[in-house]
Amino acid sequence: MSENVVHLHKPTDPPTADTAPTVLTVVPDAPPARPVPLWVRSGRAVKTAATHETTRATVRAAARHGLYTFNGGRIVARRAWDGRTGSRYERMIRAAEAAGNLEAAEEWEERLQRFRAARHHRRMDLLHSPVDAAKGVAVGAGMSIGALVALGVVMAISTGHVGDVITPLSATVDFIALLIRIVQVVWGPALTIGPFLALLALWSVGRKQQAVPAWALPANVRSSEGEPITPSIVVKALRDLGISPLKTAIKEMGDAGASMLGPIRIAGCGVEVDVTLPSGVATDEVQKRRRKLAENLTRHEHEVFITIPEAARTVRLWIADSGALDEAIGPSPLVTDETMTADYKKGKAPWGQDLRGDAAELSVYQRHLLVTGLSNQGKTAALRALALWLALDRTVQFWIADLKGIGDWAMFDGIAQILIEGPSDDHVIQATEMVEDAVEEMNRRIEERRQDPTVMFEPLIVVVDEAQLAFMCPVVGEDKRPYGGAKATSRYFMAVRKLHNQGRAVDVLMWQGTQDPTDQNLPKLVREGAHTRASLVVGTESQSRMALGDKAVNGGAAPHLLRQGLDKGTLVVASDGITIPAGQASITVRTHFIDDEPAAEIAERAKMLRDGATTLRVVEQAEERDALADVAAVVGDAARLRTNEVLKRLHALAPKVYGDQWTNDRLKSLLEEHGEEPKKSHGVMVVHRDHVLRALANRDGDGSASAAE
């Protein structure tokens, strides 16, 4: 028998994991959420039900079918009124008068007079019609009864029964009684169903005419994008432009405004239509509302172009197929046709396509050229494409200055006689001297032409890409004349002006590419001297006028309405060297993009035609100089000189080496490198002659050398 041991003292050792008691933690339940009030839940339910798409669709359907019936009744009533009165003719007269077509107004007035005369004749006939009708009924009834009796007599003679004489007459009476009974039976249901049939007919008329607001139309009709352009759609879009005289005139036109429209013609990836505006509506009022007109036509703004032809009070609308302008055009014929050659005098460069999808070809014969636009929109590519085509004419010479200097024109090495590449002031100076040399060549040719009028010259194309750097160059030459600017003392400006004035006569032509035009970086006299002016997208209408001129912009040219980044390579061109539709002052061209690799291949074909012409590459050669020794030389015997004076003397000693990049900080770094530095004297930083000599001694002692880059 085992014994139970009962311990009378409390154990002091902590319990182990096996002996520790289990502790239960009671977590109280979260308090119940406060109930949402009934009115809140009811409001939410009502809002959800009211805004649900099914509810919206139901409301739209109810409104649509109700308005179909109501507006169908209005249409039928108006048709009936037009048929009974001369209101249709009066509307046509007002429409013709509003459009200024007096001949049509006179013709409709004659028709109205004939209609009124015929109506009067019918009304006069009604005065005699009751008597004539009564006589006709009596005569008809007598003849009918006589015919029936005669038929009965024939039957009686045939059958031998005298009673058959009235048999046809009694049969006719029985038939009439049957008809009356049928009418009595049908009349009640007809009175009940008739109104519903009438409403159904009115609904059918309204539905066929889509006589409801846009919000009530079915989703597939309401959201249709790029629907076909029809006369009614164009007129409705014009009516809703917000021009009161135009809206009033359209309402007064009996044909609902269709007389304003010319034929709608297929034109490339869109359609074209001429609109003759009614009296009191100016063409620029429609031009200013291009975006609203495009949206009324279910198009984007860039898919509608408005130009002003020669006809008075007429605007020409070109409306693209939805999304067509976002599709790339095909490759350049320069890339696809390896046998293509060029002819400077008679040929035309395959530049791209116009909006109608036709080839846009440009003649460059004796025409100065200006291409402008915002940065990175395809200016260099458009300019280079023309030069690549012209390079296939072996007689054409090129002098090229690429002031961007990133290799866009590198493929012309071996084609161009001069090739300058770089963005610095020194490159601008070289480009200016190149243009001045072209002026001298022009003068030489003019002198030869005076001596021999029959002499012919090879074309010389002087290309300056990024020409705004030349106009904005701050450098002043030794003759105190600035290289940039737009004054009579500016070397680049005056050289370009001279080429514009007389260059085309001896086939020395100036091609310029510039970006973001202003009066400072593209002076008025220079831009107006170009025969062919082309603009990519620009920022403002004033820049469009700078690029193309007032005449082109007033005629509808709008490069400021192109889309930056999306319409790359799309140019608005004003030139007599390209085919422009009659009456227009400009044309929009989507240029072929020729990438660097195919451009190099085209250039190789041009080089083969030219039998390896040599190119003078004007490259800045850094002059090796001992900067520290030059500082000592310019200080001379002076104990100290101001740092500004030292820098000025260094620049005079070697301008290409000690240019704008040499500053006080660079001079200080040069001296500190050899243990010396400029000090202040009376608050002005100076260079001490002794410090410079010590720096030279320190450098020579270390066997180091410092040369200017």
Secondary structure, DSSP 4 states (H G I P E B T S, - for coil): --------S---SPP-TTTSPP----PPPPPPPPPPPHHHHHHHHHHHHHHSHHHHHHHHHHHHHHHHHHHHHHHHHHHHHHHHSSHHHHHHHHHHHHTT-HHHHHHHHHHHHHHHHHHHHHHHHHHHHHHHHHHHHHHHHHHHHHHHHHHHHHHHHHHS-GGGGGHHHHHHHHHHHHHHHHHHHHHHHHHHHHHHHHHHHHHHHHHHHT-S-GGGS-HHHHT--SPPP-HHHHHHHHHTTS-HHHHHHHHH-TTTTGGGB---EEETTEEEEEEEPPTT--HHHHHTTHHHHHHHTT--GGGEEEE--SSTTEEEEEEEPTTGGGSPPPPPHHHH-TT----TTT--EEEEEETTS-EEEE--TT--EEEEESTTSSHHHHHHHHHHHHHTSTT-EEEEEESS-SSTTGGGBTTBSEEEE--SHHHHHHHHHHHHHHHHHHHHHHHHHHH-TT-----EEEEEETTHHHHT---B-TTS-BSSSSSTT-HHHHHHHHHHHHGGGGTEEEEEEEES--TTTS-HHHHTT-SEEEE---SSHHHHHHHH-HHHHHTT--GGGSPTTTSTTEEEEE-TTB---TT-S-EEEEEPP--HHHHHHHHHHHHHHHTS---EEE-PPPPPEEHHHHHHHHHTT-SEEEHHHHHHHHHHH-TTTSSTT--HHHHHHHHHHTT---EEETTEEEEEHHHHHHHHHHHHHHT---EE-
